[in-house]
Amino acid sequence: MPAAFAAFPNDFPSLSMPDRPPSRSVETLYGDHHGWLLGWLRRKLGHAGDAADLAQDTFLRVLGRPRDVDEVREPRAWLTTIAHGLVVDHVRRRTLERACLEAIAALPEPQAPSPEAQMLLIESLVRIDAMLDGLPAKARSAFLLSRLDGLGYAEIAQRLNVSLSSVEKYMATAIRHCLALR
């Protein structure tokens, strides 16, 4: 609505947009739905501290796209979608952390990395996992078999039951994908 008409909105009904919900600010969205989202996350995660962190992260994501707030017709569904993605990332990270720390615990003490090195290792694993997450399953498998297990392309082709040219394509896809995300 033009600014000149804003003072008299009822005098110009044809200028209103009936199919859109009223404009909602991030502050209003937060006030109306933070408590509900926190409860939803608490039930999902079973840990109040993690739930509080992810609720805040959800609203940080919302702050990153304030224009979207005005377009939202179902705010709880929208917040749930954002929060669910964060929960998946959180669980994935915790699983990686746990596996890494268990592997480190199995090392003889003189070979165990320092706590700082452990955190750097975990951060690196999380970044690698995030990079590989967007790959198709076979490309990810081929990449991991090559880089982690040291297998050649012919061995990978046998393991995945695909042709050698498919493995070459998978590896090219994986490398391009990782380079694009750097």
C-alpha positions in Angstrom: 0.0 0.0 0.0 1.4 3.4 -0.9 2.6 5.4 2.2 0.1 8.2 1.5 -2.8 5.7 2.0 -1.3 3.9 5.0 -3.0 6.3 7.4 -6.4 5.4 6.0 -6.3 1.6 5.3 -10.1 1.1 5.6 -10.8 3.8 3.0 -9.0 1.8 0.3 -10.1 -1.8 0.7 -9.1 -2.6 -2.9 -5.5 -2.0 -2.0 -5.4 -4.7 0.7 -4.2 -8.2 0.0 -6.9 -10.5 1.5 -5.1 -13.7 0.5 -2.0 -12.9 2.7 -1.9 -13.1 6.5 -1.2 -9.8 8.3 2.5 -8.9 8.4 4.3 -10.5 11.3 7.6 -9.3 12.6 10.4 -11.7 13.8 9.8 -10.3 17.3 6.1 -11.2 17.2 6.9 -14.6 15.8 9.4 -15.2 18.6 7.0 -14.0 21.3 4.1 -16.1 19.9 6.0 -19.3 19.2 9.3 -19.6 21.1 7.8 -21.3 24.1 5.9 -23.8 22.0 9.1 -24.5 19.9 11.1 -24.9 23.0 8.7 -27.5 24.3 8.6 -29.3 21.0 12.4 -29.5 20.9 12.6 -30.6 24.5 10.2 -33.5 23.8 12.2 -34.4 20.6 15.7 -34.2 22.2 15.0 -35.1 25.8 17.5 -32.4 27.0 16.4 -28.9 28.0 19.8 -27.3 27.3 20.1 -28.7 23.8 16.4 -27.7 23.2 17.2 -24.1 24.3 20.2 -24.0 22.0 18.3 -25.3 19.0 15.4 -23.0 19.6 17.7 -20.0 19.5 19.5 -21.4 16.4 16.1 -21.7 14.8 15.3 -18.0 15.4 18.8 -17.1 14.2 17.9 -18.8 10.9 14.6 -16.8 10.9 16.5 -13.6 11.4 18.6 -14.4 8.4 15.5 -14.3 6.2 13.2 -11.7 7.6 11.3 -11.3 4.3 10.1 -14.9 4.6 8.4 -14.1 7.9 5.8 -12.0 6.1 5.1 -14.9 3.7 4.5 -17.5 6.4 0.9 -18.8 6.6 1.6 -21.5 9.1 4.3 -20.3 11.5 4.6 -23.4 13.6 4.9 -25.7 10.6 7.6 -23.3 9.2 9.5 -23.2 12.5 9.2 -27.0 12.9 10.7 -27.5 9.4 13.7 -25.3 10.3 14.1 -26.8 13.8 13.9 -30.4 12.4 16.8 -29.7 10.1 18.8 -28.4 13.0 17.8 -31.5 15.1 19.1 -33.8 12.3 22.4 -31.9 12.2 22.6 -31.9 16.0 22.1 -35.7 16.2 24.5 -36.4 13.3 27.1 -34.2 15.0 26.7 -36.0 18.4 26.9 -39.4 16.7 30.2 -38.3 15.0 31.5 -36.9 18.2 30.7 -40.1 20.1 32.3 -42.4 17.5 35.4 -40.2 17.3 35.8 -40.1 21.1 35.3 -43.8 21.4 38.0 -44.4 18.8 40.3 -42.0 20.6 39.6 -43.8 23.9 40.7 -47.1 22.4 44.1 -45.6 21.5 47.1 -46.2 23.9 47.4 -43.1 26.1 50.7 -41.9 24.5 49.0 -41.8 21.0 45.8 -40.1 22.1 45.6 -36.5 20.8 45.2 -33.6 23.2 41.7 -32.3 24.0 42.3 -29.4 21.6 43.4 -31.7 18.8 40.3 -33.9 19.6 38.0 -30.9 19.1 39.8 -30.0 15.9 39.4 -33.5 14.6 35.7 -33.6 15.5 35.2 -30.2 13.7 36.9 -31.5 10.7 34.8 -34.7 10.7 31.6 -32.6 11.0 32.7 -30.4 8.0 33.6 -33.5 5.9 30.3 -35.1 6.8 28.4 -32.0 5.8 30.3 -31.9 2.5 29.5 -35.5 1.7 25.8 -35.2 2.9 24.7 -33.6 -0.4 26.2 -36.4 -2.6 24.2 -39.3 -4.1 24.7 -42.5 -2.1 26.9 -44.2 -4.7 29.1 -41.2 -5.3 29.6 -40.9 -1.5 30.4 -44.6 -1.2 32.9 -44.5 -4.0 34.6 -41.4 -2.6 34.8 -42.9 0.9 36.1 -46.3 -0.4 38.7 -44.5 -2.4 39.8 -41.9 0.2 39.4 -43.8 3.5 39.9 -47.4 2.5 42.5 -46.7 -0.2 40.8 -48.8 -2.8 41.4 -48.4 -6.5 38.6 -47.7 -9.0 38.5 -51.3 -10.2 38.1 -52.5 -6.6 35.4 -49.9 -5.9 33.5 -51.0 -9.1 33.5 -54.6 -7.8 32.3 -53.6 -4.3 29.6 -51.3 -5.6 28.7 -53.7 -8.5 29.0 -51.0 -11.1 31.2 -50.3 -14.1 34.6 -48.7 -13.9 33.3 -45.7 -15.9 30.5 -45.3 -13.3 33.1 -45.1 -10.5 35.0 -42.5 -12.5 31.8 -40.5 -12.8 31.0 -40.9 -9.1 34.5 -39.8 -8.1 34.4 -36.7 -10.5 31.0 -35.8 -9.0 32.2 -36.2 -5.4 35.4 -34.1 -6.1 33.5 -31.4 -7.8 30.9 -31.3 -5.0 33.6 -31.0 -2.3 35.5 -28.3 -4.2 32.3 -26.3 -4.7 31.6 -26.3 -1.0 35.1 -25.2 0.0 
